[in-house]
């Protein structure tokens, strides 16, 4: 079985920069594995997740995600691959502020028939289940995302990533705005949802306290 993530000799530099900001000789993540990547600010954690998610393209190297070489895809095809197969919890959430929390969670199902089919006969019920599990009640789920607290927006972004059972979940500092109790509940739910569907999880954070909840820890 091919790994969920297979990286070799990766190098990335921002346009106009001569020196790379991220180099990685090798990284494999097995299907179903839950991996924690720890690193200080500026270590390249977010850059690595954006490369794995096809948001960024490496200067050189081999990057295969779910047995697909991302550099072989056009930008629109990478976008399609991401929405079909990857749940991404962005550090800045990337919610649409004028949509309700519930409608934000349902966006992957509206853009991807694959995610909609996996969400079940009634994706809206699955969205409500995820929001409820993440302690976003029905009243808040109906409110525009822009009116929610930062912690609530973070949990809405997590529900959006999980809906439709994507094979790979990428989480960029997903607990930074949560208090300790909600942080623990969030990590528990995330691990449970990922394990239930055999998905892989890569979570990056500067907080070493999270490492014990994962199959493997990597320092970047």
PEJORA-V452332 format. One record per residue. N is the residue number from 1. SS is DSSP state (2 for helix, 1 for strand, 0 for the rest). OMEGA is omega in whole degrees, 0 to 359 (NA if undefined). Layout:
n:N ss:SS omega:OMEGA
n:N ss:SS omega:OMEGA
This chain:
n:1 ss:0 omega:181
n:2 ss:0 omega:177
n:3 ss:0 omega:177
n:4 ss:0 omega:179
n:5 ss:1 omega:178
n:6 ss:1 omega:184
n:7 ss:1 omega:175
n:8 ss:1 omega:172
n:9 ss:1 omega:183
n:10 ss:1 omega:177
n:11 ss:1 omega:179
n:12 ss:1 omega:173
n:13 ss:0 omega:177
n:14 ss:0 omega:179
n:15 ss:0 omega:180
n:16 ss:0 omega:178
n:17 ss:0 omega:177
n:18 ss:0 omega:180
n:19 ss:0 omega:179
n:20 ss:0 omega:175
n:21 ss:0 omega:178
n:22 ss:1 omega:170
n:23 ss:1 omega:182
n:24 ss:1 omega:184
n:25 ss:1 omega:182
n:26 ss:1 omega:172
n:27 ss:1 omega:173
n:28 ss:1 omega:173
n:29 ss:1 omega:182
n:30 ss:0 omega:174
n:31 ss:0 omega:181
n:32 ss:0 omega:181
n:33 ss:0 omega:177
n:34 ss:1 omega:189
n:35 ss:1 omega:176
n:36 ss:1 omega:177
n:37 ss:1 omega:183
n:38 ss:1 omega:177
n:39 ss:0 omega:177
n:40 ss:0 omega:175
n:41 ss:0 omega:180
n:42 ss:0 omega:182
n:43 ss:0 omega:179
n:44 ss:0 omega:183
n:45 ss:2 omega:181
n:46 ss:2 omega:178
n:47 ss:2 omega:179
n:48 ss:2 omega:179
n:49 ss:2 omega:179
n:50 ss:2 omega:174
n:51 ss:2 omega:179
n:52 ss:2 omega:180
n:53 ss:0 omega:179
n:54 ss:0 omega:175
n:55 ss:0 omega:175
n:56 ss:0 omega:180
n:57 ss:0 omega:182
n:58 ss:0 omega:174
n:59 ss:0 omega:178
n:60 ss:1 omega:178
n:61 ss:1 omega:181
n:62 ss:1 omega:181
n:63 ss:1 omega:179
n:64 ss:1 omega:181
n:65 ss:1 omega:181
n:66 ss:0 omega:178
n:67 ss:0 omega:177
n:68 ss:1 omega:175
n:69 ss:1 omega:186
n:70 ss:2 omega:182
n:71 ss:2 omega:177
n:72 ss:2 omega:183
n:73 ss:0 omega:172
n:74 ss:0 omega:178
n:75 ss:2 omega:177
n:76 ss:2 omega:179
n:77 ss:2 omega:175
n:78 ss:2 omega:178
n:79 ss:2 omega:179
n:80 ss:2 omega:179
n:81 ss:2 omega:181
n:82 ss:2 omega:184
n:83 ss:2 omega:179
n:84 ss:2 omega:195
n:85 ss:2 omega:187
n:86 ss:1 omega:171
n:87 ss:1 omega:188
n:88 ss:1 omega:172
n:89 ss:1 omega:183
n:90 ss:0 omega:180
n:91 ss:0 omega:179
n:92 ss:0 omega:174
n:93 ss:0 omega:180
n:94 ss:0 omega:173
n:95 ss:0 omega:173
n:96 ss:0 omega:192
n:97 ss:0 omega:184
n:98 ss:0 omega:176
n:99 ss:0 omega:175
n:100 ss:1 omega:176
n:101 ss:2 omega:180
n:102 ss:2 omega:180
n:103 ss:2 omega:174
n:104 ss:2 omega:180
n:105 ss:2 omega:183
n:106 ss:2 omega:184
n:107 ss:2 omega:179
n:108 ss:2 omega:179
n:109 ss:2 omega:178
n:110 ss:2 omega:181
n:111 ss:2 omega:186
n:112 ss:0 omega:175
n:113 ss:2 omega:179
n:114 ss:2 omega:180
n:115 ss:2 omega:180
n:116 ss:2 omega:180
n:117 ss:2 omega:181
n:118 ss:2 omega:180
n:119 ss:0 omega:178
n:120 ss:0 omega:185
n:121 ss:0 omega:181
n:122 ss:0 omega:181
n:123 ss:2 omega:181
n:124 ss:2 omega:178
n:125 ss:2 omega:177
n:126 ss:2 omega:177
n:127 ss:2 omega:179
n:128 ss:2 omega:178
n:129 ss:2 omega:180
n:130 ss:2 omega:179
n:131 ss:2 omega:178
n:132 ss:2 omega:179
n:133 ss:2 omega:179
n:134 ss:0 omega:175
n:135 ss:0 omega:168
n:136 ss:0 omega:188
n:137 ss:0 omega:186
n:138 ss:2 omega:179
n:139 ss:2 omega:179
n:140 ss:2 omega:179
n:141 ss:2 omega:180
n:142 ss:0 omega:183
n:143 ss:0 omega:174
n:144 ss:1 omega:184
n:145 ss:2 omega:183
n:146 ss:2 omega:182
n:147 ss:2 omega:182
n:148 ss:0 omega:175
n:149 ss:0 omega:179
n:150 ss:2 omega:179
n:151 ss:2 omega:177
n:152 ss:2 omega:179
n:153 ss:2 omega:179
n:154 ss:2 omega:180
n:155 ss:2 omega:175
n:156 ss:2 omega:178
n:157 ss:2 omega:178
n:158 ss:2 omega:178
n:159 ss:2 omega:178
n:160 ss:2 omega:180
n:161 ss:2 omega:185
n:162 ss:2 omega:186
n:163 ss:0 omega:179
n:164 ss:0 omega:172
n:165 ss:0 omega:176
n:166 ss:0 omega:183
n:167 ss:0 omega:182
n:168 ss:1 omega:175
n:169 ss:1 omega:176
n:170 ss:1 omega:185
n:171 ss:1 omega:183
n:172 ss:1 omega:181
n:173 ss:0 omega:189
n:174 ss:0 omega:182
n:175 ss:0 omega:188
n:176 ss:0 omega:183
n:177 ss:0 omega:184
n:178 ss:0 omega:174
n:179 ss:0 omega:186
n:180 ss:2 omega:181
n:181 ss:2 omega:180
n:182 ss:2 omega:177
n:183 ss:2 omega:180
n:184 ss:2 omega:179
n:185 ss:2 omega:180
n:186 ss:2 omega:181
n:187 ss:2 omega:178
n:188 ss:2 omega:180
n:189 ss:2 omega:181
n:190 ss:2 omega:179
n:191 ss:2 omega:180
n:192 ss:2 omega:181
n:193 ss:2 omega:181
n:194 ss:2 omega:181
n:195 ss:2 omega:183
n:196 ss:2 omega:184
n:197 ss:0 omega:178
n:198 ss:0 omega:180
n:199 ss:0 omega:174
n:200 ss:1 omega:181
n:201 ss:1 omega:170
n:202 ss:1 omega:181
n:203 ss:1 omega:178
n:204 ss:1 omega:180
n:205 ss:1 omega:172
n:206 ss:0 omega:185
n:207 ss:0 omega:184
n:208 ss:2 omega:182
n:209 ss:2 omega:182
n:210 ss:2 omega:191
n:211 ss:2 omega:186
n:212 ss:2 omega:183
n:213 ss:2 omega:187
n:214 ss:0 omega:179
n:215 ss:0 omega:186
n:216 ss:1 omega:178
n:217 ss:1 omega:179
n:218 ss:1 omega:175
n:219 ss:1 omega:184
n:220 ss:0 omega:NA
